[in-house]
Amino acid sequence: MSGTALLDAVYAAPEDREARLVYGDWLLERGDPRGELIQLQLREPKTKAQAARETELVEAHAEEWIGRLTKITTWVELELGFLARCGLRDTPAWAIGMREWATVKHIGISDRWNTTFVPLVIDGAMTSLESVRLPERALGALAGATDRATRIRRLTVDGPIAQRGWEALVASRALAALAELDIRGAVDAPIWTSRFTRVAHQVQGFTLVWTRGDDGRLSAVAAEPGDLKWGRVPVIDDLLSYFTALPKDVIAAIDLTAVPKLPIKRAKHALRKQVRVVDDL
């Protein structure tokens, strides 16, 4: 089989490790360093020497292997010899539909975004894309796309989300497969009414991570200090007030053990209606 046919096989089935191995062997036989990289990245765990050689190969040849996409990426990661994760500084029309996107699992959208990133992200060439990071002000453009549903399962949003933005996110056709959210800010909406299985967001200076159980309730809630701004110190009473205001039937357990210097008695008193919470403290 020719090298062209082997490369076509990789892009046609990017999840097929065997196709990458066969292509890597073909390249190795011809002294192509990309074949060596594929072989190295198939090895787990790696020795220090192998890890160093992998880095050396990527630094020396990444631009060649990624091709024109180097013009629009801010950073790249290769996996089994092909582009797997990257940040985008621009999304020109010529990049839409390129087969090199078939192996990409994660894309980060630059804060200098424009709406042209939406056709790129939802294009059918993105057969492996499962994770996206973008600024909050770009969320509406992606959530409002109606062209087709994507395979995106994880979304990181840099900034708070207002209720209107949350509603658009929940109802989004393009993000119908979305299951996990990492919000680098507050959410002005009742997150427990959504379908998502995991949501991280900030409340009163703390970061909360909610995980939904099979019964639909929030079966695990973790709280830890969030990023402090302007010298404000998170107050545990604010966090307890937030929890006590939530509908009781949506919560299965709350874990506050990551909160530093937690006043256990005060927490138990505030959350006395949450039986499992009291038991866990």
N, C-alpha and C positions, 0 to 999 in steps of 0.2 A: 504494500500500500504506500502511496506517495505521502510526502510530508504535508502537502496541501489537504489531502483527504483526512489525515490524522488530526490536523488542526481543526478541520471542519467538524470532526467527531467530538472534539473537546467543547467547542462552542454550541454544538447541538445538544449535548448532555453535560452541562457544567458540573453537575453533582457526581458524575461518574469518575471515581478515582482511577479506575482501570484504564480509562481512555487517556488520562493524563500520564499514567505510568508508561503506556505504550508509546505515546508521543515523546516522552522524556527519553526512553531507550533509543528511539530513532535519532533524536538529537545528539545523544551521547556518542553514538556510533560515528557521527560526523564531526565530533569535537566541538559541538555548540554548547556554550556555557549555560544556556537556559535548561538544557537537559540535566546538567549537574545540579542546578537549583531545584528542579522538580524532585530529583532524587533526595536531596538534602531535606527539603520540606516535607517529604513523606516519612522522614525519620523522627520518631518520638520515643523517648527523649533524645536530645542531641547532646553531644559533648561540647565543651567550650570551644574547641577547635572548629567543630562543624558549625556552631552558631556564628562564630566569627567569619567563617568562609561564606556562609549564607548572606550575612550583612555586606561583605565585600562584593559579592556578585550583584546584589540588588543595587548597591550604590554605583557600580560600574556600568550596569546594563539596563536599569529600569526604564530610562527614557527611550531606549531602542525598543524594548519589548512593549511598552505602553503606546508608543507611537504618537499620533496627533493629540491624544488626550493629555499629554504632558503640558500642552498649551493652556488648558483650562483647569488643571488640578493644583491644589495648594499643598497636598501631601498624599502619599499613596502607600498602600500595603499590598504585598503580593502573597498569594497563597497557592501552593502547588504550581508555581511558575507563572501565575496569571493575576491580573489586577483583581483584588477582592474588596478593598475598602479605599475610599478616597474622599478628599474635600474638594469642593468645586468653587472656583472664583468667578466662573462665567458659564453660560449654557447656550452657546451659539447654535443656530439651526443645523449646521453641518454635523454636529455631534449626535443629533437625534437619530436613533435607529442603527448606530454602529454596532457591529456584532461583538466588539470588545466589552460591551456592557453586560453580556450574558453571564460573565463570571463574577460580577460585582454584587456583594451582599449588603454593603453599607455605603451611604453617601451622606456627607455633611455639606449643607448649603451655607455659603458665606453670608455674613451679615450684609454684604453688598449685593443682596439678592435682587432679582427682578422676576416677573411672572413667567419668563421663558423657561424657568426651571421645571415648571409643571408638565409641559409636553414631554420633556426629557424623562422625568421620573415615572410617568404613567405609560410610557411607550412600551410596546410589546417586546422590545429588545431586552428589557430589564427582567429577564426570566428568573434571576436569583435574588433580586433586591428584597430584603426583609427588614431593613433598618434604615431610618433617616433621622438626621439631626438638622434642625432649622431654627431661625429666629422666630420669636412669637409673631411678629408682624407679617411673616410669610405663611403662617398657618392657614389663614382664610383661603388663600389661593389654592393650596393643595386640597384642603377639606372640601372646597366647593367644586372641584373638578368632577365632571359627570361623564367624561369620555369612556372610561373603563375602570373596573376595579383592579387594584394592585394586589401584590402579595405581601405588602408591608405589614409586619407584625409588631415592630417596636418603633416608637417615635420619641425622640428627645426634643423638647421645646425649651429654648432659651428665653425665659421670661414668663410673667404671670399670664393666666388665661381668664378672661372675663366670661360671664355667663353666656353671652351670645356666641363667643368663640367656642366654648365648651359644647354648646348645643349643635353647632355646625360640625364639630369633630365627631360627636356621637352619631349624627345622622349621615355622615359622609359616605358616599358610594365608593369613592376612590380608596377610602380607608376601611372598607368593610371587614377586612381580615385583621385589623389592628387589635392587639390583645394587651400590650404593655406600653405604659406611658411613663416617661421621666420628665417631670415639669420642673424647671429650674426657677420656680416662683410659686406664688399662691394661685389657688383656683377659686373663683367666685361662683361656685355651682355645687350642687349635691352630688359628689362623685359616686356615692353608693347606688345611685339610680342607673348607672351605666352598665354596659356589658363587659367592660374591661376586666381582665383577670389580675392585673397588677398596675397600681398607680402610685408614683412617688411625687410628692409635692411639699410645699413649705407652709407651715402654720405657726404663727406667733414666734418666729425665729427658730423653729424646730423643723426638721425634715421628717415627714411621715411616709412610710411605705405600706401600702395596703395590698393584701393578697386575697383574692376571692376564692372561696372553697367551692366544692362541687354542689353544695346546697344553696349557692348564691349569696351566702353571707360572707362578711369580711372575717375570714377565719384566722388571720394573723395581721396584726398591726404593730409596726416597729417605730419607735420615736428616737431620734438622736439629734444633737445640736446641728442646726443649719448654719449657713454662712452669716456671720454677724455683719451688720451694716451700721455705720455712723456710731459705733460704740454701744449700740443697744444690747442689753443683756436679756436673753430669753427668760421669761418668767413662767415657772411651772404652773401657777394658778391659771394663767391664760390658756395653757395647753389643756388642763383639766376641764376648764369651762367649755372648751371646744368639744371635747369628748362627751361630756354630760349633756350637751345640747343635741347630740345625734340620736336618731331613733334607736331604741334599744334592740329591736328585733333584727337589725342589720348587722350587729356586731356579735361575733362569737368569742373573741378574746382580744385583749390589748396588752402588748408587751412594752413596758416603760423602763425596762432594766438598763437600757443604754443611756438614760437621762442621768447626767452626773449629779451627785448629791441629792438624789430623789428623796423628798420627805415622805416616807412610806405611810405614816399615819394620816397625813393630810390627803394623800392620794387615795387611800382606802376610803376615807370619809367622803371625798368628793365623788368617788365612783362606786359607792356602796350599792347602787342598784345594778351594777354590772358584776354579778356573782363571780364569774370566772376571772374577771380582772382582779378582784380582791384576792382570790385564791392564788393567783400567779405572782402577786407582789411579795 
